[in-house]
Amino acid sequence: MKSSFLRYCREIATGLGVAQRERLAALTCIEERELENIFALLLLGSFVGLPAPPTFLSVELLPFMERELQVLHQRAEDAPDMLAEMMGILGADG
């Protein structure tokens, strides 16, 4: 009786520990993505009107932006032309 209660308590504690580790791992992944976004914004912020960092610093850090640049390029290719869609809806096809 006593050993089964202790085993039950141990299983609860183990389950709580596993759940906490999974939650912290998910939060760490989210934080990593946000830091990558901030990093990209710092380097490519001049495209949206933010002050640009010194050029030599941007050029040195650019290799670390390879994945972000690929995503940026892919999104630019996949993005629909909103102006063309609006003109098509309004019947301004020429």
Secondary structure as UniProt FT lines:
FT   HELIX           2..44
FT   HELIX           45..48
FT   HELIX           55..61
FT   HELIX           62..65
FT   HELIX           66..78
FT   HELIX           82..90
//
